[in-house]
């Protein structure tokens, strides 16, 4: 007879994850001030190592303008190919990362088309096409007419908007971390990394609570983070902590199949809030945007000094 403790352990090991999350990365091949090609290659290698070790079916959203560096174009394109070679997906994030708020619609649409040339070619070699678009700064349109017209444009070109539900201001921490690494300040780099992980825990807590308040249940979450030096260093811990919270990692398709993602996006404006906030507007629920936790004050102060 199987011992009860052993049976319980076996059942626990076979139980499906309690929660689901799709992990999405913006600003490929690499964001931020990591300017040297070797540093960009190191960031890509570090991220892909952690992603594949944790079996995360991630998608990366490309700014093809980052490829156009004389003497480095082929090497930078190879960074995108490495994502596909790892079994991951690539999507469109425009060529130049200009926001729809400040960019006329016709110019923004041209930037989308310009931003798919290399990505489409790399995907075609693998029998794939680009399927998802992520708005830079998740600005979906300053007016309803602009938003709706651009959504029609995306549909006509075979794209679906990639929303997000959780973000953690990683770009704020990443800029301070980059500066610490560049100046050799290992103590500050370690402090930033620890603060980032703690803040991500706080933000996941907060958005989980907001999802339950909005839908009376957990929903598949979509995490938005960036390809940068900080995430390359911390991604193993980030993904491990999410698994410890009960998350299993799923494709963006799988997350979007949940009925919650068919809720009306009621937001129209100049900013780019989480879809949880947008859905609450569509549902006529109280606005909670101002309740989002901020990064620690010392990180924000350092970030503002470096901008």
C-alpha positions in Angstrom: 0.0 0.0 0.0 1.3 3.4 -0.9 2.1 5.5 2.1 -0.4 8.4 2.4 2.3 11.0 2.4 3.9 9.6 -0.8 0.5 9.5 -2.5 -0.1 13.1 -1.6 3.3 14.1 -2.9 2.6 12.3 -6.2 -0.8 13.9 -6.6 0.7 17.3 -5.9 3.4 16.8 -8.5 0.8 15.9 -11.1 -1.6 18.6 -10.3 -2.0 21.4 -12.9 -0.8 24.9 -12.1 -3.3 26.9 -10.1 -2.7 30.0 -12.3 -1.6 30.7 -15.8 0.6 33.5 -17.2 1.9 34.5 -20.6 5.2 36.2 -20.5 5.8 39.0 -23.2 9.0 40.9 -23.8 9.1 44.4 -25.5 11.9 46.2 -27.3 13.8 43.4 -29.0 16.5 42.9 -29.8 17.6 44.8 -26.6 16.2 47.9 -24.9 18.0 50.6 -22.9 21.5 51.9 -22.8 23.3 48.6 -23.2 25.0 49.9 -26.3 27.8 47.5 -27.2 27.1 44.5 -29.4 28.8 42.1 -26.9 26.6 43.4 -24.1 23.5 42.9 -26.3 24.6 39.4 -27.1 25.1 38.7 -23.4 21.6 40.0 -22.6 20.0 37.8 -25.2 22.0 34.7 -24.2 21.1 35.2 -20.5 17.4 35.8 -21.1 17.1 32.8 -23.4 18.9 30.5 -21.0 16.4 31.4 -18.2 13.4 31.3 -20.5 14.2 27.9 -21.9 15.2 26.4 -18.6 11.8 27.4 -17.1 10.0 26.2 -20.3 8.3 29.6 -20.9 6.6 29.9 -24.4 7.4 33.6 -24.5 6.9 36.1 -27.3 9.2 39.1 -28.0 8.0 42.3 -29.7 10.6 43.8 -32.1 11.6 47.3 -32.9 13.4 46.8 -36.1 14.9 50.3 -35.9 17.3 48.8 -33.4 18.8 46.7 -36.2 19.9 49.6 -38.3 23.4 50.1 -36.9 26.2 50.2 -39.5 28.5 47.1 -39.3 26.2 45.4 -36.8 23.0 44.7 -38.7 23.6 41.0 -39.4 24.7 40.4 -35.8 21.7 42.2 -34.4 19.4 40.3 -36.7 21.0 37.1 -35.4 19.8 38.0 -31.9 16.2 37.8 -33.3 16.9 34.5 -35.0 18.1 33.2 -31.6 14.7 33.8 -30.2 13.1 31.8 -33.0 15.7 29.1 -32.7 14.8 28.7 -29.0 11.2 28.0 -30.1 9.8 31.4 -29.2 7.6 33.8 -31.1 8.2 37.3 -32.4 5.7 40.1 -32.9 5.7 43.7 -34.2 6.4 46.6 -31.9 6.9 49.2 -34.8 10.1 50.2 -36.4 10.9 53.3 -34.3 8.9 52.8 -31.0 7.0 56.1 -31.5 3.8 56.3 -29.5 0.4 56.5 -31.2 -0.5 59.4 -28.9 2.0 61.8 -30.5 2.3 60.2 -34.0 -0.3 60.9 -36.7 -2.2 57.7 -37.6 -0.9 57.5 -41.2 2.7 57.8 -40.1 2.2 55.3 -37.3 0.7 52.8 -39.7 3.8 53.2 -42.0 6.0 52.5 -39.0 4.2 49.3 -38.4 4.8 48.1 -41.9 8.4 49.2 -41.8 8.8 47.4 -38.6 7.9 43.9 -39.9 10.3 43.5 -42.8 13.0 41.5 -41.1 10.7 39.8 -38.6 8.4 38.6 -41.4 11.4 37.2 -43.3 12.8 35.4 -40.3 9.4 33.9 -39.5 8.8 32.9 -43.1 11.9 30.7 -43.1 10.1 28.7 -40.3 6.7 28.7 -42.0 5.3 31.3 -39.7 3.9 34.9 -40.0 3.8 37.7 -37.5 0.5 37.5 -35.6 0.6 39.9 -32.7 1.2 43.7 -32.4 2.2 45.5 -29.2 1.6 49.2 -29.1 4.7 51.2 -28.0 4.1 52.4 -24.5 0.8 50.5 -24.9 -0.8 53.7 -26.2 -3.8 52.5 -28.2 -5.0 55.8 -29.4 -5.7 59.3 -28.0 -9.3 59.3 -29.4 -11.9 56.6 -30.1 -11.7 57.3 -33.8 -8.0 56.9 -34.0 -8.1 53.7 -31.8 -10.8 52.1 -33.9 -9.2 53.0 -37.2 -5.9 51.6 -36.1 -7.6 48.4 -34.9 -9.1 48.0 -38.4 -5.7 48.5 -39.9 -4.2 45.8 -37.7 -6.9 43.4 -38.6 -6.5 44.1 -42.3 -2.7 43.2 -41.9 -3.3 40.0 -40.0 -2.4 41.4 -36.6 -4.0 41.0 -33.2 -3.3 43.5 -30.4 -1.3 42.0 -27.5 -2.7 43.3 -24.3 -1.1 43.1 -20.9 -2.4 42.8 -17.4 0.7 43.0 -15.2 3.7 45.3 -15.5 6.3 46.2 -12.9 8.1 49.4 -14.2 11.1 47.2 -15.0 12.5 50.0 -17.3 12.8 52.3 -14.3 14.9 49.8 -12.4 16.8 48.8 -15.6 18.1 52.3 -16.2 19.5 52.6 -12.7 20.9 49.0 -12.9 22.6 49.8 -16.3 24.3 52.8 -14.7 25.5 50.8 -11.8 26.9 48.1 -14.0 28.6 50.6 -16.3 30.3 52.4 -13.4 31.3 49.2 -11.7 29.1 49.8 -8.7 28.3 46.2 -7.8 26.7 47.2 -4.4 24.2 49.4 -6.2 23.6 46.9 -8.9 22.7 44.3 -6.2 20.5 46.7 -4.3 18.6 47.6 -7.5 18.2 43.9 -8.4 16.8 43.0 -5.0 14.4 46.0 -5.1 13.2 45.0 -8.5 12.3 41.5 -7.5 10.5 42.8 -4.4 8.6 45.3 -6.4 7.6 42.7 -8.9 6.2 40.6 -6.1 4.3 43.6 -4.9 2.9 44.3 -8.4 1.9 40.7 -9.1 0.1 40.7 -5.7 -1.7 44.0 -6.6 -2.8 43.0 -10.1 -3.9 39.5 -8.9 -6.1 41.3 -6.4 -7.5 43.7 -9.0 -8.3 40.8 -11.3 -10.2 39.0 -8.5 -12.0 42.2 -7.6 -13.0 42.7 -11.3 -13.9 39.1 -12.3 -14.4 37.3 -8.9 -11.7 34.8 -9.9 -8.1 34.4 -11.0 -7.6 35.0 -14.7 -4.7 34.1 -17.0 -2.3 37.0 -16.6 -0.1 38.6 -19.3 3.2 40.0 -18.0 4.9 42.8 -19.9 8.6 43.2 -19.3 11.5 44.4 -21.4 14.7 42.8 -22.9 17.4 44.6 -20.8 20.5 43.9 -18.8 18.5 43.7 -15.5 16.1 41.1 -16.7 18.9 39.1 -18.2 20.5 39.0 -14.7 17.3 38.4 -12.8 15.1 36.3 -15.1 15.8 33.0 -13.4 14.7 34.5 -10.1 11.7 36.2 -11.7 10.4 33.0 -13.3 11.2 30.9 -10.2 9.2 33.2 -8.0 6.3 33.2 -10.4 6.3 29.4 -10.4 6.4 29.4 -6.6 3.2 31.5 -6.7 1.5 28.7 -8.6 1.9 30.0 -12.1 2.3 27.8 -15.1 3.5 29.5 -18.2 1.3 29.5 -21.3 1.4 31.0 -24.8 -0.2 34.4 -25.5 -2.9 32.6 -27.5 -3.8 30.4 -24.5 -4.1 33.4 -22.2 -6.2 35.3 -24.7 -8.6 32.4 -25.0 -10.0 33.2 -21.5 -13.4 34.9 -21.7 -12.0 37.8 -19.6 -10.1 39.0 -22.7 -13.4 39.5 -24.5 -14.4 42.2 -22.0 -14.9 45.7 -23.5 -11.8 47.9 -23.4 -13.4 51.1 -22.3 -10.2 53.2 -22.1 -9.5 56.1 -24.6 -6.7 58.4 -23.8 -3.1 59.4 -24.1 -1.6 56.8 -21.7 -1.2 53.0 -21.7 -2.7 51.4 -18.6 -3.1 47.7 -17.9 -6.1 46.0 -19.6 -7.5 45.4 -16.1 -8.0 49.1 -15.8 -9.4 49.3 -19.3 -11.9 46.5 -18.6 -13.0 48.2 -15.4 -14.0 51.3 -17.3 -15.8 49.1 -19.8 -17.7 47.4 -17.0 -18.5 50.7 -15.2 -16.4 49.8 -12.2 -14.4 52.2 -10.0 -11.1 53.4 -11.3 -8.2 52.0 -9.4 -5.3 53.3 -11.6 -4.1 55.7 -8.9 -3.9 52.9 -6.4 -1.1 51.1 -8.3 2.1 50.8 -6.1 5.1 52.9 -7.2 8.7 51.7 -7.3 10.7 52.7 -4.2 11.3 56.5 -3.9 15.1 56.1 -4.1 14.8 54.1 -7.4 12.5 56.7 -8.9 14.8 59.6 -7.8 17.8 57.8 -9.4 15.8 57.1 -12.6 14.8 60.7 -13.0 18.4 61.9 -12.5 19.5 59.6 -15.4 16.8 60.5 -17.9 
